[in-house]
Amino acid sequence: MSGNIHQKLILRLALAWFALSIVIGTVIYFIEHEKIDDFVVGLAENEAKKFLADEIKYMTNLTPSNIDILLKKSQEHLLSGGFSIVEFYDKDKKQIIELSRKGMEALELKMDILRHDRLMTETTQYEKIHIDDQMFVRVLTPLKTPEGKIVGFFEGAYHVEPRIMKDIRDRVLFSLVQAVITVLIATVVLYPIIIALNKSLIRYSIDLSDANMGMLEVLGNAIAKRDSDTNEHNYRVTIYAIRLAETMNLSAGEIRELIKGAFLHDVGKIAISDSILLKPGKLTVEEFEVMKTHVVHGEEIIGSYAWLQDAVKVVRNHHEKYSGTGYMNGLKGDAIPVTAKIFAVIDVFDALTSKRPYKEAFSFEKSMQIVNDGREEHFDPVVLDAFGKIAQSLYNEVHEADAGYLRAELRTSINKYFNTDPGL
């Protein structure tokens, strides 16, 4: 059990780590890219400022000689500066200079997709352009005199060096790895905390389960004492029922349902008078009708308690018969819950093999004969066949056992199906 808890917790924490890593990594990726955008734009902006510092004076007076000087300076910059494309426009947005390095045809084509004149405004425009694995920053800025008068426009494509691109990629990767490792560390730190909290929760759960089962046992034994003057009946039928359910491969949930129902199957007999309940002889028709109402009383007693809701199946239906002739609802065949069909066999078998105020105990052989005579009329053949495989050994172990042994055996089963081992 503890191993399953560890495995489930590790799996869930791993899934949480994976999901958080994706979410946080995505956020960091976009944040870093915003920073990178600002960084590369800053590079392009600084380069443009240095390049254009002395060019405005030539743009204010576009004589042929000034244009030649501007062209020469642009050529020099292409050889030594960061711009791969340099273009100058006059104040009327007419191109006067266009230069580019070799191999920039794809970049020029991409830049020409948008009309230049639309981007020529009073503010500087930036745009990132990717060509294969290279990054360029398109810069389009107005050229202004100290008085703020626009005398022309500059457009250039700044090439971000591969070294810088590598640094950028490394920075993004480092930030992502750092985020993933941070989330992993937080997940690892959470593991022992959750385990410690889980221990406490399981202990509280076990204490509550023990309290519930204790009250269940006390109430069941109180009813049994009214009927058979002994606690052993409840112990035996519950052990019988658990073993038969395990033989039939019922789920843990169904076995828990069966245990509760076995303890409380006759709780409704509280409402039956002693004159009927303890009558040594056969009941009259009227008395038997009253006796049958213990099923209804039992359902009413436990029906409002959420923890006992699943026990209602056994309490309400353990006197139903496979043929549909039982009470209180005349259910037939598979309409009867399997837990009730199991308990019907067990309850009758233990009643036959036990001494009651109105009869002596029957032998194992006679009891099995009577039970088998009820095949397909009273009992489900599948349940009977399963019981027949374990009946003799189970009877030998349980029937003559004292209350101490039965209680210890029952406690083992209760711990198995109701309590979770907190040894984490």
NUDRENRO-95833 format. One record per residue (C-alpha): residue number from 1; y, z, x. Coordinates in nm, 4 decimals, always signed. Each point is the difference from the previous one (the first is absolute). Layout:
BEGIN
SITE tivex        Y        Z        X
SITE   NUM        Y        Z        X
...
//
This chain:
BEGIN
SITE tivex        Y        Z        X
SITE     1  +0.0000  +0.0000  +0.0000
SITE     2  +0.2459  +0.0968  +0.2720
SITE     3  -0.0849  -0.3193  +0.1885
SITE     4  +0.0833  -0.2050  -0.3092
SITE     5  +0.3345  +0.1765  -0.0318
SITE     6  +0.0824  -0.0722  +0.3641
SITE     7  -0.0987  -0.3644  -0.0403
SITE     8  +0.2026  -0.0446  -0.3187
SITE     9  +0.3036  +0.1723  +0.1491
SITE    10  -0.0165  -0.2054  +0.3200
SITE    11  -0.0360  -0.3207  -0.2024
SITE    12  +0.2938  +0.0858  -0.2258
SITE    13  +0.2210  +0.1044  +0.2897
SITE    14  -0.0933  -0.3201  +0.1833
SITE    15  +0.0937  -0.2068  -0.3051
SITE    16  +0.3256  +0.1955  -0.0352
SITE    17  +0.0744  -0.0537  +0.3702
SITE    18  -0.0704  -0.3708  -0.0336
SITE    19  +0.2180  -0.0363  -0.3111
SITE    20  +0.2867  +0.2050  +0.1444
SITE    21  -0.0194  -0.1906  +0.3274
SITE    22  +0.0398  -0.3276  -0.1864
SITE    23  +0.2895  +0.1279  -0.2122
SITE    24  +0.1853  +0.1751  +0.2827
SITE    25  -0.0797  -0.2816  +0.2422
SITE    26  +0.1453  -0.2538  -0.2424
SITE    27  +0.3167  +0.2050  -0.0436
SITE    28  +0.0392  +0.0445  +0.3763
SITE    29  -0.0675  -0.3706  +0.0555
SITE    30  +0.2883  -0.0967  -0.2285
SITE    31  +0.2294  +0.2677  +0.1428
SITE    32  -0.0713  -0.1169  +0.3550
SITE    33  +0.0566  -0.3586  -0.1000
SITE    34  +0.3382  +0.0951  -0.1432
SITE    35  +0.0839  +0.1655  +0.3305
SITE    36  -0.1271  -0.3041  +0.1884
SITE    37  +0.2157  -0.2281  -0.2130
SITE    38  +0.3043  +0.2079  +0.0841
SITE    39  -0.0991  +0.0003  +0.3668
SITE    40  -0.0466  -0.3752  +0.0429
SITE    41  +0.3084  -0.0760  -0.2074
SITE    42  +0.1887  +0.2368  +0.2285
SITE    43  -0.1245  -0.1930  +0.3018
SITE    44  +0.1138  -0.3270  -0.1501
SITE    45  +0.3328  +0.1493  -0.1061
SITE    46  +0.0756  +0.1356  +0.3485
SITE    47  -0.0950  -0.3287  +0.1621
SITE    48  +0.2227  -0.1903  -0.2404
SITE    49  +0.2958  +0.2308  +0.0683
SITE    50  -0.0320  -0.0461  +0.3769
SITE    51  -0.0380  -0.3741  -0.0342
SITE    52  +0.2884  -0.0435  -0.2418
SITE    53  +0.2438  +0.2409  +0.1650
SITE    54  +0.1925  -0.2795  +0.1748
SITE    55  -0.0877  -0.2900  -0.2294
SITE    56  +0.2418  +0.0725  -0.2817
SITE    57  +0.3004  -0.1103  +0.2085
SITE    58  -0.1546  -0.3457  +0.0328
SITE    59  -0.0733  -0.0145  -0.3736
SITE    60  +0.3636  +0.0682  -0.0898
SITE    61  +0.1020  -0.3286  +0.1579
SITE    62  -0.2794  -0.2566  -0.0194
SITE    63  +0.1329  -0.2517  +0.2479
SITE    64  -0.2499  -0.2292  +0.1732
SITE    65  +0.0332  +0.2006  +0.3212
SITE    66  -0.0613  +0.3302  -0.1817
SITE    67  -0.3035  -0.1473  -0.1727
SITE    68  -0.1343  -0.1105  +0.3401
SITE    69  +0.0495  +0.3511  +0.1385
SITE    70  -0.1733  +0.1474  -0.3061
SITE    71  -0.2867  -0.2460  +0.0403
SITE    72  -0.0387  +0.0846  +0.3693
SITE    73  -0.0044  +0.3750  -0.0680
SITE    74  -0.2562  -0.0525  -0.2783
SITE    75  -0.2241  -0.1963  +0.2387
SITE    76  +0.0267  +0.2753  +0.2589
SITE    77  -0.0955  +0.2580  -0.2587
SITE    78  -0.3061  -0.1977  -0.1067
SITE    79  -0.1173  +0.0149  +0.3607
SITE    80  +0.0610  +0.3698  +0.0572
SITE    81  +0.0626  +0.1704  -0.3347
SITE    82  -0.2113  +0.1061  -0.2930
SITE    83  +0.0902  -0.2737  -0.2489
SITE    84  -0.2335  -0.2993  -0.0316
SITE    85  +0.2261  -0.1893  -0.2396
SITE    86  +0.3816  +0.0007  +0.0094
SITE    87  +0.2210  -0.1680  -0.2597
SITE    88  +0.3765  +0.0144  -0.0556
SITE    89  +0.1873  -0.1038  -0.3138
SITE    90  +0.3715  -0.0329  -0.0565
SITE    91  +0.1824  +0.1884  -0.2728
SITE    92  -0.0865  -0.2803  -0.2438
SITE    93  -0.3717  +0.0531  +0.0713
SITE    94  -0.0318  -0.3260  +0.1887
SITE    95  -0.2410  +0.0118  +0.2915
SITE    96  +0.1608  -0.0546  +0.3380
SITE    97  -0.2772  +0.1167  +0.2400
SITE    98  -0.3791  +0.0075  -0.0387
SITE    99  -0.2264  +0.0945  +0.2912
SITE   100  -0.3590  +0.1206  +0.0207
SITE   101  -0.2654  +0.0642  +0.2566
SITE   102  -0.2987  -0.2298  +0.0282
SITE   103  -0.2833  +0.0600  -0.2442
SITE   104  +0.2191  +0.1484  -0.2740
SITE   105  -0.0664  -0.2753  -0.2558
SITE   106  -0.1982  +0.2263  -0.2359
SITE   107  +0.2718  +0.2638  +0.0165
SITE   108  +0.2738  -0.2551  -0.0710
SITE   109  -0.1958  -0.1327  -0.2970
SITE   110  -0.0402  +0.3463  -0.1437
SITE   111  +0.3682  +0.0798  +0.0480
SITE   112  +0.1007  -0.3242  -0.1708
SITE   113  -0.1872  +0.0907  -0.3191
SITE   114  +0.3019  +0.2060  -0.1102
SITE   115  +0.3354  -0.1738  -0.0004
SITE   116  +0.2196  +0.1381  +0.2734
SITE   117  +0.3197  -0.0127  -0.1997
SITE   118  -0.1397  +0.2369  -0.2627
SITE   119  -0.0550  +0.2644  +0.2661
SITE   120  +0.3452  -0.0404  +0.1502
SITE   121  +0.1892  +0.2903  -0.1516
SITE   122  +0.2420  +0.2629  +0.1213
SITE   123  -0.2887  +0.2297  +0.0963
SITE   124  -0.2686  -0.0387  +0.2629
SITE   125  -0.3454  -0.1070  -0.1294
SITE   126  -0.3350  +0.0762  +0.1642
SITE   127  -0.3464  -0.1354  -0.0707
SITE   128  -0.3339  +0.0516  +0.1752
SITE   129  -0.2005  -0.3140  +0.0662
SITE   130  -0.3600  -0.0048  +0.1246
SITE   131  -0.1345  -0.3063  +0.1780
SITE   132  -0.3661  +0.0490  +0.0924
SITE   133  -0.0042  +0.3348  +0.1844
SITE   134  +0.3681  -0.0139  +0.0987
SITE   135  +0.2911  +0.1692  -0.1749
SITE   136  +0.3547  -0.1363  -0.0258
SITE   137  +0.3055  +0.1524  -0.1612
SITE   138  +0.2321  -0.2499  -0.1638
SITE   139  +0.3638  +0.1077  +0.0353
SITE   140  +0.2806  -0.1613  -0.1959
SITE   141  +0.3392  +0.1635  +0.0547
SITE   142  +0.3624  -0.0958  -0.0647
SITE   143  +0.2273  -0.0314  +0.3039
SITE   144  +0.3231  +0.1883  -0.0643
SITE   145  +0.3247  +0.0446  +0.1879
SITE   146  +0.1279  +0.3535  +0.0683
SITE   147  +0.2073  -0.0436  -0.3161
SITE   148  -0.3172  -0.0640  -0.2035
SITE   149  +0.0493  -0.3717  -0.0505
SITE   150  -0.3232  -0.2070  -0.0077
SITE   151  +0.0185  -0.2815  +0.2532
SITE   152  -0.3644  -0.1079  -0.0149
SITE   153  -0.3620  +0.1059  -0.0256
SITE   154  -0.2811  +0.0639  +0.2440
SITE   155  -0.3681  -0.0443  -0.0790
SITE   156  -0.2733  +0.0860  +0.2450
SITE   157  -0.3685  +0.0844  +0.0205
SITE   158  -0.0619  +0.2993  +0.2236
SITE   159  -0.3444  +0.0088  +0.1600
SITE   160  -0.1631  +0.3445  +0.0092
SITE   161  -0.1838  +0.0121  +0.3333
SITE   162  -0.3828  +0.0364  -0.0004
SITE   163  +0.0376  +0.3223  +0.1969
SITE   164  +0.2159  +0.1450  -0.2749
SITE   165  -0.2400  -0.1283  -0.2672
SITE   166  -0.2869  +0.1748  +0.1789
SITE   167  +0.2001  +0.3219  +0.0140
SITE   168  +0.0705  -0.0342  -0.3710
SITE   169  -0.3674  -0.0529  -0.0859
SITE   170  -0.1002  +0.2912  +0.2220
SITE   171  +0.2566  +0.2210  -0.1694
SITE   172  -0.1298  -0.0874  -0.3471
SITE   173  -0.3609  +0.0510  +0.1108
SITE   174  +0.0843  +0.3337  +0.1617
SITE   175  +0.1741  +0.1205  -0.3159
SITE   176  -0.2969  -0.1029  -0.2148
SITE   177  -0.2541  +0.1662  +0.2311
SITE   178  +0.2158  +0.3116  +0.0143
SITE   179  +0.0106  +0.0137  -0.3808
SITE   180  -0.3768  -0.0464  -0.0340
SITE   181  -0.0707  +0.2700  +0.2602
SITE   182  +0.2472  +0.2377  -0.1671
SITE   183  -0.1687  -0.0458  -0.3368
SITE   184  -0.3403  +0.0462  +0.1667
SITE   185  +0.1104  +0.3264  +0.1626
SITE   186  +0.1339  +0.1233  -0.3347
SITE   187  -0.3309  -0.0920  -0.1643
SITE   188  -0.2018  +0.1828  +0.2662
SITE   189  +0.2228  +0.3068  -0.0366
SITE   190  -0.0471  -0.0069  -0.3771
SITE   191  -0.3803  -0.0054  +0.0264
SITE   192  -0.0581  +0.3681  +0.0941
SITE   193  +0.2728  +0.1080  -0.2431
SITE   194  -0.1697  -0.1799  -0.2881
SITE   195  -0.3385  +0.1369  +0.1077
SITE   196  +0.1395  +0.3557  -0.0008
SITE   197  +0.1549  -0.0484  -0.3428
SITE   198  -0.3224  -0.1549  -0.1234
SITE   199  -0.1964  +0.3036  +0.1184
SITE   200  +0.2207  +0.2302  -0.2017
SITE   201  -0.0193  -0.2257  -0.3028
SITE   202  -0.3786  -0.0154  +0.0193
SITE   203  -0.0243  +0.3778  +0.0330
SITE   204  +0.2175  +0.0459  -0.3077
SITE   205  -0.2078  -0.2619  -0.1804
SITE   206  -0.3234  +0.1788  +0.0921
SITE   207  +0.1399  +0.3347  -0.1116
SITE   208  +0.1010  -0.1527  -0.3316
SITE   209  -0.3359  -0.1723  -0.0367
SITE   210  -0.1810  +0.3270  +0.0764
SITE   211  +0.2093  +0.1791  -0.2603
SITE   212  -0.0714  -0.2675  -0.2601
SITE   213  -0.3709  -0.0066  +0.0772
SITE   214  -0.0109  +0.3796  -0.0034
SITE   215  +0.1493  +0.0099  -0.3486
SITE   216  -0.2364  -0.2784  -0.1032
SITE   217  -0.2980  +0.1990  +0.1249
SITE   218  +0.1165  +0.3234  -0.1632
SITE   219  +0.0573  -0.1682  -0.3354
SITE   220  -0.3275  -0.1904  +0.0163
SITE   221  -0.1954  +0.3126  +0.0899
SITE   222  +0.1653  +0.1953  -0.2798
SITE   223  -0.1203  -0.2598  -0.2498
SITE   224  -0.3462  -0.0102  +0.1573
SITE   225  -0.0326  +0.3770  -0.0334
SITE   226  +0.0659  -0.0234  -0.3717
SITE   227  -0.2707  -0.2607  -0.0359
SITE   228  -0.2716  +0.0808  +0.2549
SITE   229  +0.1079  +0.3342  +0.1455
SITE   230  +0.0076  -0.1409  +0.3553
SITE   231  +0.2246  -0.1907  +0.2395
SITE   232  -0.2932  -0.1929  +0.1392
SITE   233  -0.0005  -0.2553  -0.2821
SITE   234  +0.3410  -0.1362  +0.0976
SITE   235  -0.0915  +0.0010  +0.3685
SITE   236  -0.3289  -0.1817  -0.0588
SITE   237  +0.1271  -0.2707  -0.2333
SITE   238  +0.2920  -0.0729  +0.2311
SITE   239  -0.2255  -0.0292  +0.3066
SITE   240  -0.2508  -0.2118  -0.1954
SITE   241  +0.2810  -0.2261  -0.1216
SITE   242  +0.1525  -0.0455  +0.3470
SITE   243  -0.3351  -0.0907  +0.1579
SITE   244  -0.0822  -0.2472  -0.2755
SITE   245  +0.3453  -0.1579  +0.0221
SITE   246  -0.0405  -0.0384  +0.3769
SITE   247  -0.3414  -0.1609  -0.0519
SITE   248  +0.1647  -0.2483  -0.2381
SITE   249  +0.2796  -0.0681  +0.2537
SITE   250  +0.2852  +0.1121  -0.2228
SITE   251  +0.3451  +0.0062  +0.1571
SITE   252  +0.1603  +0.3205  +0.1270
SITE   253  +0.2450  -0.0131  -0.2915
SITE   254  -0.2817  -0.0214  -0.2537
SITE   255  -0.1814  +0.2899  +0.1673
SITE   256  +0.3162  +0.2126  -0.0147
SITE   257  +0.0221  -0.0858  -0.3689
SITE   258  -0.3637  +0.1020  -0.0428
SITE   259  +0.0444  +0.3337  +0.1811
SITE   260  +0.2921  +0.1001  -0.2207
SITE   261  -0.1825  -0.1123  -0.3113
SITE   262  -0.3174  +0.1851  +0.1007
SITE   263  +0.1866  +0.3287  +0.0388
SITE   264  +0.1812  -0.0396  -0.3314
SITE   265  -0.2492  -0.1941  -0.2104
SITE   266  -0.0454  +0.2874  -0.2439
SITE   267  +0.3496  +0.1500  +0.0175
SITE   268  +0.0412  -0.0703  -0.3711
SITE   269  -0.2719  +0.2557  -0.0799
SITE   270  +0.2734  +0.2626  +0.0318
SITE   271  +0.0862  -0.0985  -0.3568
SITE   272  -0.3597  +0.0355  -0.1282
SITE   273  -0.0968  +0.3336  -0.1509
SITE   274  -0.2756  +0.2101  +0.1635
SITE   275  -0.2053  -0.0115  -0.3173
SITE   276  -0.0456  -0.3723  +0.0495
SITE   277  +0.0218  -0.0268  +0.3782
SITE   278  -0.2548  +0.2747  +0.0693
SITE   279  -0.2235  -0.0486  -0.3030
SITE   280  -0.3634  +0.0299  +0.1222
SITE   281  -0.1414  -0.2323  -0.2626
SITE   282  +0.0723  -0.3559  -0.1066
SITE   283  +0.3477  -0.0676  -0.1315
SITE   284  +0.0502  -0.1057  -0.3591
SITE   285  +0.1601  -0.3354  -0.0748
SITE   286  +0.3317  +0.1714  -0.0685
SITE   287  -0.0251  +0.2105  +0.3158
SITE   288  -0.0806  -0.3061  +0.2106
SITE   289  +0.3060  -0.1788  -0.1368
SITE   290  +0.2078  +0.2964  +0.1144
SITE   291  -0.1738  -0.0015  +0.3406
SITE   292  +0.0838  -0.3677  +0.0482
SITE   293  +0.3696  +0.0770  -0.0275
SITE   294  -0.0089  +0.1654  +0.3444
SITE   295  +0.0498  -0.3510  +0.1411
SITE   296  +0.3258  -0.0409  -0.1925
SITE   297  +0.1139  +0.3509  +0.0910
SITE   298  -0.0771  -0.0663  +0.3663
SITE   299  +0.2051  -0.3189  +0.0045
SITE   300  +0.2915  +0.1800  -0.1655
SITE   301  -0.0151  +0.2863  +0.2511
SITE   302  +0.0140  -0.2148  +0.3149
SITE   303  +0.1660  -0.3147  -0.1333
SITE   304  +0.3563  +0.1130  +0.0650
SITE   305  -0.0632  +0.0906  +0.3657
SITE   306  +0.0599  -0.3048  +0.2232
SITE   307  -0.2344  +0.1137  +0.2793
SITE   308  -0.2882  +0.0206  -0.2501
SITE   309  +0.0605  -0.3303  -0.1788
SITE   310  -0.2942  -0.1690  +0.1713
SITE   311  -0.2323  +0.2878  -0.1048
SITE   312  +0.0564  -0.0967  -0.3641
SITE   313  -0.2463  -0.2893  +0.0380
SITE   314  -0.2891  +0.2408  +0.0579
SITE   315  +0.1189  +0.2711  -0.2395
SITE   316  +0.0497  -0.2468  -0.2863
SITE   317  -0.3025  -0.2233  +0.0542
SITE   318  -0.2858  +0.2046  +0.1483
SITE   319  -0.1714  +0.0208  -0.3414
SITE   320  +0.0202  -0.3749  -0.0618
SITE   321  -0.3341  -0.1837  -0.0025
SITE   322  -0.0877  -0.3337  +0.1521
SITE   323  -0.1118  -0.1308  -0.3411
SITE   324  +0.3317  +0.0924  -0.1620
SITE   325  -0.1381  +0.2898  -0.2080
SITE   326  +0.1777  +0.2794  +0.1890
SITE   327  +0.3242  +0.1816  -0.0704
SITE   328  +0.2972  +0.0162  -0.0348
SITE   329  +0.0847  -0.3752  +0.0004
SITE   330  -0.3400  -0.1688  -0.0132
SITE   331  +0.0579  -0.1937  +0.3204
SITE   332  -0.2792  -0.2319  +0.1111
SITE   333  -0.1303  -0.1335  +0.3312
SITE   334  +0.2652  -0.0966  +0.2532
SITE   335  +0.2764  +0.1289  -0.2278
SITE   336  -0.0988  +0.3483  +0.1182
SITE   337  +0.1653  +0.0900  +0.3341
SITE   338  -0.2547  +0.0077  +0.2837
SITE   339  +0.0976  +0.3578  +0.0886
SITE   340  -0.0787  +0.1100  -0.3556
SITE   341  -0.3349  -0.1852  +0.0083
SITE   342  -0.0906  +0.1744  +0.3254
SITE   343  +0.0958  +0.3401  -0.1326
SITE   344  -0.1900  -0.0557  -0.3251
SITE   345  -0.3253  -0.0305  +0.1986
SITE   346  +0.0821  +0.2959  +0.2249
SITE   347  +0.1104  +0.2301  -0.2830
SITE   348  -0.3154  -0.0607  -0.2015
SITE   349  -0.2246  +0.0321  +0.3059
SITE   350  +0.1497  +0.3343  +0.1028
SITE   351  -0.0120  +0.1262  -0.3591
SITE   352  -0.3693  -0.0886  -0.0185
SITE   353  -0.0875  +0.1670  +0.3311
SITE   354  +0.2065  +0.3135  -0.0721
SITE   355  -0.0559  +0.2987  -0.2237
SITE   356  +0.2369  +0.0196  -0.2940
SITE   357  +0.0431  +0.2569  -0.2800
SITE   358  -0.1907  -0.2336  -0.2306
SITE   359  -0.2773  -0.1225  +0.2393
SITE   360  -0.1990  +0.0584  +0.3164
SITE   361  +0.0329  -0.2250  +0.3058
SITE   362  -0.2187  -0.3128  +0.0022
SITE   363  -0.1851  -0.1157  +0.3102
SITE   364  +0.1357  -0.2789  +0.2144
SITE   365  -0.2707  -0.2394  -0.1192
SITE   366  +0.0580  +0.0681  -0.3684
SITE   367  +0.3751  -0.0186  +0.0418
SITE   368  -0.0243  -0.3391  +0.1737
SITE   369  -0.2320  -0.1250  -0.2728
SITE   370  +0.2496  +0.0992  -0.2698
SITE   371  +0.2865  -0.1556  +0.1915
SITE   372  -0.1911  -0.3251  +0.0543
SITE   373  -0.0910  -0.0101  -0.3685
SITE   374  +0.3743  -0.0379  -0.0618
SITE   375  +0.0204  -0.3256  +0.2000
SITE   376  +0.2193  -0.2606  -0.1721
SITE   377  +0.0431  +0.2305  -0.2999
SITE   378  +0.1784  +0.2984  +0.1528
SITE   379  +0.0348  -0.0974  +0.3653
SITE   380  +0.1009  -0.3051  +0.2032
SITE   381  -0.3166  -0.1397  +0.1698
SITE   382  +0.1938  -0.0710  +0.3219
SITE   383  +0.1106  +0.3629  +0.0224
SITE   384  -0.3514  +0.1237  -0.0798
SITE   385  -0.1552  -0.2188  +0.2698
SITE   386  +0.2446  +0.1316  +0.2596
SITE   387  -0.0625  +0.3594  -0.1089
SITE   388  -0.3760  -0.0490  +0.0139
SITE   389  +0.0223  -0.0782  +0.3718
SITE   390  +0.1608  +0.3339  +0.0882
SITE   391  -0.0972  +0.2300  -0.2875
SITE   392  -0.3006  +0.1763  +0.1588
SITE   393  +0.1601  +0.0791  +0.3360
SITE   394  +0.3287  +0.0936  -0.1652
SITE   395  -0.1750  +0.2294  -0.2465
SITE   396  -0.1959  +0.1702  +0.2788
SITE   397  +0.3197  +0.0630  +0.1940
SITE   398  +0.2303  +0.1069  -0.2793
SITE   399  -0.1923  +0.1446  -0.2949
SITE   400  -0.1116  +0.3291  +0.1542
SITE   401  +0.2941  +0.0394  +0.2390
SITE   402  +0.2170  +0.3076  -0.0394
SITE   403  +0.3684  -0.0051  -0.0890
SITE   404  +0.1096  +0.0468  +0.3616
SITE   405  -0.1863  -0.3083  +0.1236
SITE   406  +0.1120  -0.2105  -0.2953
SITE   407  +0.3610  +0.1034  +0.0412
SITE   408  -0.0043  -0.0792  +0.3736
SITE   409  -0.1619  -0.3389  -0.0626
SITE   410  +0.2523  -0.0782  -0.2695
SITE   411  +0.2887  +0.1065  +0.2231
SITE   412  -0.1173  -0.2512  +0.2631
SITE   413  +0.0112  -0.2807  -0.2551
SITE   414  +0.3379  +0.1095  -0.1344
SITE   415  +0.1452  +0.0013  +0.3521
SITE   416  -0.1449  -0.3460  +0.0567
SITE   417  +0.1592  -0.1568  -0.3066
SITE   418  +0.3145  +0.2044  -0.0589
SITE   419  +0.1191  +0.1220  +0.3395
SITE   420  +0.1228  -0.2036  +0.2968
SITE   421  -0.0768  +0.1300  +0.3456
SITE   422  +0.3341  +0.0935  +0.1590
SITE   423  -0.1367  -0.0080  +0.3535
SITE   424  +0.2366  -0.2706  +0.1150
//
